[in-house]
Each structure stands twice: as structure tokens, then as C-alpha cells.
Amino acid sequence: MSHAESVTEMLRRHQDRLVAAFEDQDGGARFRTARWTRDGLGGGRARILEGGRVFERAGVNVSLVAGDRVPSAVSRTRPQLADRGFRATGISMVLHPLNPYAPSFHANFRYFEIDGGEWWFGGGMDLTPMYGFDEDAVHFHRTVKEWCGRHEIACYEEWKATCDEYFYIKHRKEMRGIGGVFFDRIAADAPRPPAAYGAFVEDGLGAVLDAYQPIVARRAPMPYGDRERDWQLARRGRYAEFNLVYDRGTLFGLQTNANIEAVLMSMPPLARWGFDITPEPGSPESDVARFLQPRDWAAHKPSPLLPAR
């Protein structure tokens, strides 16, 4: 068994665990399984929930693919790899809650092997609120920072800055959400074997529920109406813009001819676009803007004179 295959087995175990936890939190709909294969490429197992009580759409996908030539999504930043074969495995999850006050969540962890012995891990997690709450942002970033702090190979400050830069919608001049951490290449030039990095990834998958589920539990029961729903759909439009224009994972899936349903499972089920949507000054909708620029949320202390938002 190759190391990529052993990583895939580990990711599938966590896929089962995460699916069970999200089904329990939803309390209504269940995930269905969609297996896919491509001749000469590999395959994967997508788990999809739609129309739930808490999650309007949720997906957790694991894939293992290989090819004779590294896709341009990788080789454009590493041209020396362009003509070499590869194996890649990963887990990707996106959750879009029904309640506008509950944020969307994304995480992915991936492992690459390149012919010739080169390998690396990449991934991270980030949060996209439609309405901003300081306590949620603080909880999320502190949980992620604690996970990174348990491992010498991790650097929360550096990876947070990378995440803020990566999840930036250039044509909107704003971040997709409040960020998190993103690491693109922790690799073989470090003095530890792949197993050490695998342990770090496993711990990150364990931190997913601690970082996200308490926030959903606080926000999913909150009452909302048409105004909040309209704003949620408009913000989801920004989410879709990033995924279709800038996201490397989406581009990689399209370039490798992977299963299109699995590639695009990250998209929100509903979104809208309007001309020059501008929230009223001082409104909860306008307050979201302060969450869409880089900020040290892990060190943030909400003012005791103001209600938590």
C-alpha cells in the first residue's frame, strides 16, 4: 500500500465520524453516499446532505486520484513538476446552514506524491459568516490556534496571514469570511517523515467539530425573516464568486476531469445577485464589513460595555 492510499484510509475514517456528527446535529436529513470513478484517474466517495433542519447543504468528500502529468493548478507555481506523474488524496468539506445567522464552514486536507520522491501536505479551515458575531470569530480562531499550538510543525500566525490573503475576493476588495488557517506545502524538506505530518492533519480533523459545532448550536435556533434570508443569499453570491474565480481546489478538480458533482458540492444551494446591494448604515448587515478584513480574532476581547454580536 502506498502512503497516499494509507492517508486515504485515514481520511475515510474521519469522513464517517464527521458525517455522523453533522447528522446528529442536524436531527433531520441524512447524508447520502455517491461513489465515483474515472478510468485512468481514480475515484472518490462523496457524502451529501440536502434540505436538513440545520444544514441546507453539507458535503464531505474524500478522493484518491493519480495521473501521468501534474495538473496546471499545481505546476503553474511549480513548473519543475510539469511533466511528472502524481498521486493526490484529500478530504474536503463545506457546510451551508439554513439559518442566516449560522456561518458557512469549509475545511480541506490533502496529500500529494510526485514521481521522484517529492511529497507534501496542504489544507486548512475557514469560516464565512453572513452576520458577524465577535464571540463566534474569537471562538473559531482560538480553537484553530490551539490546534496549531499542539504541533511544532505548525505556525498559526503565518498560516492565518496566508489564509487571509488566499480567501480574498480581489474584485470585491474583501475577504470571503473571517479566515482561519491555510497551509499550502508542509513538505519533505522538513526533518520529519510523512507520518508526523499525518498526525498533525488527524488532529486538525479532530478540531473541526470543536471549532464549528458550538457556533452552529448557538445560531441555528435564532429567529429570522425574509430580510435576513435575502442578505444571506446575497452573501452566498460572494462565496460562489470566490469558488468559481479563484479557488485552486475547484480548478484542480476541473483540470483532472474529476466528478463534477463532487467538485462543485462546495457551492451554496441557493444564492442571489443584485445590482449595487448596499446595506443601511448602522444595520447588522453593514456590520459584516468589519469581519471581512484581516483581524487578530484570537487576541480580540469584545468590549464589556457592548452586547455580544
C-alpha positions as CSV (number, residue, x, y, z in Angstrom):
1,M,0.0,0.0,0.0
2,S,1.4,3.4,-1.0
3,H,1.5,6.2,1.6
4,A,-1.2,8.0,-0.4
5,E,-3.5,5.0,0.0
6,S,-2.9,4.8,3.7
7,V,-3.7,8.5,4.1
8,T,-6.9,7.9,2.1
9,E,-7.9,5.2,4.6
10,M,-7.4,7.6,7.5
11,L,-9.4,10.3,5.7
12,R,-12.3,7.9,5.1
13,R,-12.4,7.1,8.8
14,H,-12.7,10.8,9.7
15,Q,-15.3,11.2,6.9
16,D,-17.5,8.6,8.6
17,R,-17.0,10.3,12.0
18,L,-17.8,13.8,10.7
19,V,-20.8,12.7,8.8
20,A,-22.2,11.0,11.9
21,A,-21.6,14.2,14.0
22,F,-23.2,16.5,11.5
23,E,-26.2,14.2,11.0
24,D,-26.7,14.2,14.8
25,Q,-26.6,18.0,14.9
26,D,-29.0,18.4,12.0
27,G,-31.5,16.0,13.5
28,G,-33.4,15.6,10.3
29,A,-31.9,14.8,6.9
30,R,-29.2,12.2,6.4
31,F,-26.1,12.1,4.2
32,R,-26.3,10.0,1.0
33,T,-23.3,8.4,-0.5
34,A,-22.2,9.0,-4.1
35,R,-19.2,6.9,-5.2
36,W,-17.4,7.9,-8.4
37,T,-14.6,6.6,-10.6
38,R,-12.8,7.8,-13.7
39,D,-10.7,5.5,-15.9
40,G,-7.1,6.3,-15.6
41,L,-7.7,8.8,-12.8
42,G,-9.1,7.1,-9.7
43,G,-12.2,7.9,-7.7
44,G,-13.8,9.1,-4.5
45,R,-16.7,8.9,-2.1
46,A,-18.9,12.0,-1.7
47,R,-21.3,12.3,1.2
48,I,-24.0,14.8,0.7
49,L,-26.8,16.2,2.9
50,E,-29.5,18.5,1.5
51,G,-32.7,20.0,2.9
52,G,-31.9,19.4,6.6
53,R,-33.3,21.2,9.6
54,V,-30.0,22.8,10.4
55,F,-27.9,22.4,7.2
56,E,-29.4,23.5,3.9
57,R,-26.5,21.7,2.2
58,A,-23.5,19.9,3.6
59,G,-20.8,17.8,1.8
60,V,-17.8,15.8,2.9
61,N,-15.8,14.3,0.1
62,V,-12.8,12.0,0.0
63,S,-10.9,11.2,-3.2
64,L,-7.7,9.5,-4.4
65,V,-6.6,10.4,-7.9
66,A,-3.4,9.8,-10.0
67,G,-2.1,10.8,-13.4
68,D,0.9,10.9,-15.7
69,R,1.2,14.7,-15.7
70,V,0.7,17.2,-12.8
71,P,-2.3,19.5,-13.5
72,S,-1.5,23.1,-14.2
73,A,-3.2,24.1,-11.0
74,V,-0.1,22.7,-9.3
75,S,2.6,23.2,-12.0
76,R,1.9,26.9,-12.6
77,T,3.6,27.6,-9.2
78,R,6.0,24.7,-9.5
79,P,6.9,24.5,-13.2
80,Q,9.7,21.9,-12.5
81,L,6.9,19.3,-11.8
82,A,5.0,19.8,-15.0
83,D,6.0,16.6,-16.8
84,R,5.9,14.3,-13.7
85,G,3.3,11.8,-12.6
86,F,1.4,12.3,-9.3
87,R,-0.9,10.8,-6.7
88,A,-3.2,13.0,-4.7
89,T,-5.6,12.3,-1.9
90,G,-7.7,14.6,0.2
91,I,-10.8,15.3,2.2
92,S,-12.9,18.4,1.6
93,M,-16.0,19.6,3.5
94,V,-18.4,22.5,3.2
95,L,-21.4,23.2,5.3
96,H,-24.1,25.8,4.5
97,P,-26.6,26.2,7.3
98,L,-30.2,27.2,6.7
99,N,-30.3,29.9,9.3
100,P,-28.7,33.2,8.0
101,Y,-27.1,33.8,11.5
102,A,-25.2,30.5,11.3
103,P,-21.9,30.8,9.3
104,S,-20.8,28.5,6.4
105,F,-17.7,26.4,7.1
106,H,-15.0,25.0,4.8
107,A,-12.1,22.7,5.5
108,N,-9.8,20.5,3.4
109,F,-6.7,18.4,3.9
110,R,-4.7,16.9,1.1
111,Y,-1.6,14.9,0.4
112,F,0.4,14.9,-2.9
113,E,3.1,12.4,-4.0
114,I,5.1,13.3,-7.1
115,D,7.2,10.9,-9.1
116,G,10.7,11.2,-8.0
117,G,10.0,11.2,-4.2
118,E,8.7,14.6,-3.6
119,W,5.6,14.9,-1.3
120,W,3.7,17.4,0.7
121,F,0.6,18.1,2.8
122,G,-1.7,21.1,2.4
123,G,-5.1,22.3,3.7
124,G,-6.7,24.3,6.4
125,M,-10.1,25.5,7.6
126,D,-12.0,28.8,7.4
127,L,-15.4,30.3,8.5
128,T,-17.7,32.5,6.4
129,P,-20.4,34.3,8.5
130,M,-23.3,36.1,6.8
131,Y,-23.9,38.1,10.0
132,G,-21.0,38.9,12.3
133,F,-20.7,37.9,16.0
134,D,-17.5,38.7,17.8
135,E,-17.8,35.7,20.1
136,D,-18.1,33.3,17.2
137,A,-15.0,34.7,15.5
138,V,-13.0,34.6,18.7
139,H,-14.1,31.0,19.5
140,F,-13.2,29.8,16.0
141,H,-9.8,31.4,15.8
142,R,-8.8,30.4,19.3
143,T,-9.7,26.8,18.7
144,V,-7.7,26.7,15.5
145,K,-4.8,28.4,17.2
146,E,-4.9,25.8,20.0
147,W,-4.8,23.0,17.4
148,C,-1.7,24.6,15.7
149,G,-0.1,25.2,19.1
150,R,-0.1,21.5,19.8
151,H,2.4,20.8,16.9
152,E,5.9,22.1,16.3
153,I,5.4,22.0,12.5
154,A,2.5,24.5,12.6
155,C,2.6,28.3,12.7
156,Y,-0.8,29.8,13.3
157,E,0.3,33.4,12.7
158,E,1.9,32.7,9.4
159,W,-0.9,30.4,8.2
160,K,-3.6,32.8,9.3
161,A,-2.0,35.5,7.2
162,T,-1.8,33.1,4.2
163,C,-5.5,32.3,4.7
164,D,-6.4,36.0,4.8
165,E,-4.5,36.5,1.6
166,Y,-5.8,33.4,-0.2
167,F,-9.5,33.8,0.6
168,Y,-9.6,37.3,-0.7
169,I,-12.1,38.3,-3.4
170,K,-10.0,40.8,-5.3
171,H,-12.8,42.2,-7.4
172,R,-14.8,42.9,-4.3
173,K,-11.8,44.1,-2.1
174,E,-12.9,41.9,0.8
175,M,-12.2,38.5,2.3
176,R,-14.7,35.7,1.8
177,G,-15.2,35.4,5.5
178,I,-13.1,35.7,8.7
179,G,-10.4,33.3,7.5
180,G,-8.8,30.7,9.6
181,V,-5.5,28.9,8.6
182,F,-4.3,27.8,5.2
183,F,-1.0,25.9,4.6
184,D,-0.1,25.1,1.0
185,R,3.1,23.0,1.4
186,I,4.5,21.4,4.5
187,A,6.8,19.1,2.8
188,A,9.7,16.7,2.5
189,D,12.4,19.3,3.0
190,A,11.5,19.3,6.7
191,P,13.3,16.9,9.1
192,R,10.3,14.6,9.8
193,P,8.7,11.7,8.0
194,P,5.2,11.9,6.4
195,A,3.7,10.2,9.4
196,A,4.5,13.2,11.6
197,Y,2.5,15.5,9.3
198,G,-0.3,12.9,9.1
199,A,-0.7,13.2,12.9
200,F,-1.0,16.9,12.6
201,V,-3.7,16.5,9.9
202,E,-5.6,14.0,12.0
203,D,-5.6,16.4,14.9
204,G,-6.9,19.1,12.6
205,L,-9.7,16.9,11.5
206,G,-10.4,16.3,15.2
207,A,-10.6,20.1,15.8
208,V,-13.2,20.6,13.1
209,L,-16.1,19.8,15.4
210,D,-14.7,21.8,18.3
211,A,-14.3,24.9,16.1
212,Y,-17.6,24.8,14.3
213,Q,-20.4,22.9,16.1
214,P,-20.7,25.2,19.1
215,I,-21.2,28.2,16.8
216,V,-23.9,26.4,14.8
217,A,-25.6,25.3,18.1
218,R,-25.8,29.0,19.2
219,R,-27.1,30.4,15.9
220,A,-29.3,27.8,14.3
221,P,-32.2,28.3,16.8
222,M,-32.3,32.1,16.3
223,P,-35.4,33.6,14.7
224,Y,-35.1,35.2,11.2
225,G,-37.2,36.5,8.4
226,D,-37.2,37.4,4.8
227,R,-34.7,40.3,5.3
228,E,-32.1,38.0,6.8
229,R,-32.7,35.4,4.2
230,D,-32.2,37.8,1.4
231,W,-29.0,39.1,2.9
232,Q,-27.8,35.5,3.4
233,L,-28.4,34.7,-0.3
234,A,-26.5,37.9,-1.4
235,R,-23.5,37.0,0.8
236,R,-23.6,33.5,-0.6
237,G,-23.2,35.0,-4.1
238,R,-19.8,36.4,-2.9
239,Y,-19.0,32.8,-1.7
240,A,-19.8,31.4,-5.2
241,E,-17.8,34.1,-6.9
242,F,-14.7,33.2,-5.0
243,N,-15.1,29.5,-5.6
244,L,-15.6,29.8,-9.3
245,V,-13.0,32.5,-10.0
246,Y,-10.1,31.9,-7.5
247,D,-10.3,28.6,-5.7
248,R,-7.4,26.3,-6.6
249,G,-9.2,23.2,-5.4
250,T,-12.1,23.8,-7.8
251,L,-9.6,24.4,-10.6
252,F,-7.7,21.2,-9.8
253,G,-10.9,19.1,-9.9
254,L,-11.9,20.6,-13.2
255,Q,-8.5,20.1,-14.7
256,T,-8.3,16.4,-13.6
257,N,-11.7,15.6,-15.0
258,A,-12.9,14.6,-11.6
259,N,-16.6,14.1,-10.8
260,I,-18.2,17.4,-11.4
261,E,-20.9,16.9,-8.7
262,A,-18.2,16.3,-6.1
263,V,-16.1,19.2,-7.3
264,L,-19.0,21.6,-7.1
265,M,-20.5,20.3,-3.9
266,S,-19.0,23.3,-2.1
267,M,-21.4,25.7,-3.8
268,P,-24.3,27.0,-1.8
269,P,-27.7,25.5,-2.8
270,L,-29.2,29.0,-3.3
271,A,-27.6,32.4,-3.9
272,R,-28.6,35.7,-5.4
273,W,-27.1,38.7,-7.1
274,G,-28.5,42.2,-7.2
275,F,-27.2,45.5,-8.6
276,D,-25.2,47.6,-6.0
277,I,-26.6,45.9,-2.9
278,T,-25.7,48.3,-0.1
279,P,-26.9,47.8,3.5
280,E,-28.3,50.6,5.6
281,P,-25.6,52.3,7.7
282,G,-25.6,51.0,11.3
283,S,-27.5,47.9,10.4
284,P,-26.5,44.3,11.3
285,E,-25.9,43.8,7.6
286,S,-23.5,46.7,7.3
287,D,-21.6,45.5,10.4
288,V,-20.5,42.4,8.5
289,A,-17.9,44.6,6.6
290,R,-15.6,44.7,9.7
291,F,-15.4,40.9,9.7
292,L,-14.2,40.8,6.1
293,Q,-10.8,42.4,6.6
294,P,-7.8,40.8,8.4
295,R,-8.0,40.9,12.2
296,D,-6.4,39.1,15.1
297,W,-9.5,37.5,16.4
298,A,-7.7,35.1,18.7
299,A,-6.5,38.1,20.7
300,H,-9.7,40.0,20.4
301,K,-11.7,40.9,23.6
302,P,-15.2,42.2,22.9
303,S,-16.0,45.3,25.0
304,P,-17.9,44.5,28.2
305,L,-20.0,47.7,27.5
306,L,-21.4,46.3,24.3
307,P,-23.7,43.3,23.8
308,A,-22.0,40.3,22.2
309,R,-22.6,40.1,18.5
